[in-house]
């Protein structure tokens, strides 16, 4: 699993550790299916404030289309955590759908009807 981080914000070690820890926790179960994760962090309004922190995460899965998650808010740590949590859920759903739809017992029940 290759992780690419792009940030237009001030980047520090606390933020780096938060991203790595959140990704490890949320994606540990599916890390063998993930080829690459791209994370983009931007501040949309600059110094004006408001809900302007944007976290965009793209995960490229083996044998499936990429998963894109966008999360927006005012607290950067919360935005990253929520985006990673949503990414873990979406990858889990995609893997489950592939497993169920391709299972031999699923195809056998469709043919009997």
C-alpha positions as CSV (number, residue, x, y, z in Angstrom):
1,X,0.0,0.0,0.0
2,X,1.6,3.2,-1.2
3,X,0.5,6.5,0.4
4,X,0.9,9.8,-1.3
5,X,0.2,13.0,0.7
6,X,-0.3,16.4,-0.9
7,X,-1.0,19.4,1.3
8,X,-1.5,23.0,0.8
9,X,-1.6,23.6,4.5
10,X,1.1,23.8,7.1
11,X,2.3,20.2,7.6
12,X,3.7,19.0,10.9
13,X,4.6,15.7,12.5
14,X,1.4,15.6,14.6
15,X,-0.6,15.8,11.4
16,X,1.5,13.1,9.8
17,X,1.1,10.8,12.7
18,X,-2.7,11.4,12.8
19,X,-3.0,10.5,9.1
20,X,-0.9,7.4,9.4
21,X,-2.6,6.2,12.6
22,X,-6.1,6.8,11.2
23,X,-5.3,5.0,7.9
24,X,-3.7,2.0,9.7
25,X,-6.7,1.6,12.0
26,X,-9.4,2.0,9.3
27,X,-7.7,0.1,6.5
28,X,-5.7,-2.6,8.2
29,X,-8.3,-5.3,7.3
30,X,-8.1,-4.5,3.6
31,X,-4.5,-3.3,3.2
32,X,-3.6,-6.2,0.9
33,X,-6.3,-5.1,-1.6
34,X,-5.2,-1.5,-1.8
35,X,-2.5,-0.5,-4.3
36,X,-2.3,3.2,-3.6
37,X,-3.9,5.9,-1.5
38,X,-3.7,9.6,-2.5
39,X,-4.6,12.2,0.1
40,X,-5.1,15.9,-0.8
41,X,-5.5,18.5,2.0
42,X,-6.4,22.1,1.0
43,X,-7.7,25.2,2.7
44,X,-10.4,26.6,0.4
45,X,-10.9,30.1,1.8
46,X,-7.4,30.7,3.0
47,X,-7.2,32.9,6.1
48,X,-10.9,34.0,6.0
49,X,-12.0,31.0,8.1
50,X,-15.2,29.0,8.0
51,X,-15.8,25.4,6.9
52,X,-13.0,25.5,4.4
53,X,-10.7,22.5,5.2
54,X,-11.0,19.9,2.4
55,X,-9.7,16.3,2.6
56,X,-9.9,14.3,-0.6
57,X,-8.8,10.7,-0.4
58,X,-8.6,8.4,-3.5
59,X,-7.9,4.6,-2.9
60,X,-7.0,2.5,-5.9
61,X,-8.1,-1.1,-5.3
62,X,-6.9,-4.3,-7.1
63,X,-9.6,-5.5,-9.5
64,X,-12.0,-2.6,-8.8
65,X,-12.6,1.0,-9.7
66,X,-11.0,3.7,-7.4
67,X,-12.9,4.9,-4.3
68,X,-13.1,8.7,-3.8
69,X,-14.0,10.3,-0.5
70,X,-14.3,14.1,0.0
71,X,-14.9,15.6,3.5
72,X,-15.2,19.2,4.4
73,X,-15.1,21.0,7.8
74,X,-13.5,23.5,10.0
75,X,-11.2,21.3,12.1
76,X,-8.5,19.6,10.1
77,X,-8.0,16.6,12.5
78,X,-11.8,15.9,12.5
79,X,-12.0,16.2,8.7
80,X,-9.1,13.7,8.2
81,X,-10.5,11.2,10.7
82,X,-14.0,11.3,9.3
83,X,-12.7,10.9,5.7
84,X,-10.6,7.9,6.6
85,X,-13.5,6.3,8.5
86,X,-15.8,6.8,5.5
87,X,-13.0,5.3,3.2
88,X,-12.7,2.2,5.3
89,X,-16.5,1.7,5.2
90,X,-16.7,2.2,1.5
91,X,-13.8,-0.2,0.8
92,X,-15.4,-2.8,3.0
93,X,-18.7,-2.5,1.2
94,X,-17.0,-2.7,-2.2
95,X,-15.1,-5.9,-1.2
96,X,-18.2,-7.4,0.3
97,X,-20.3,-6.8,-2.9
98,X,-17.6,-8.3,-5.1
99,X,-17.3,-11.4,-2.8
100,X,-21.1,-12.0,-2.7
101,X,-21.8,-11.3,-6.4
102,X,-19.0,-13.6,-7.5
103,X,-19.6,-16.4,-5.1
104,X,-20.5,-19.8,-6.7
105,X,-23.5,-20.3,-4.3
106,X,-24.9,-17.0,-5.4
107,X,-24.7,-17.8,-9.1
108,X,-26.3,-21.3,-8.4
109,X,-29.3,-19.8,-6.8
110,X,-29.8,-17.4,-9.7
111,X,-29.8,-20.2,-12.2
112,X,-32.3,-22.3,-10.3
113,X,-34.9,-19.6,-10.5
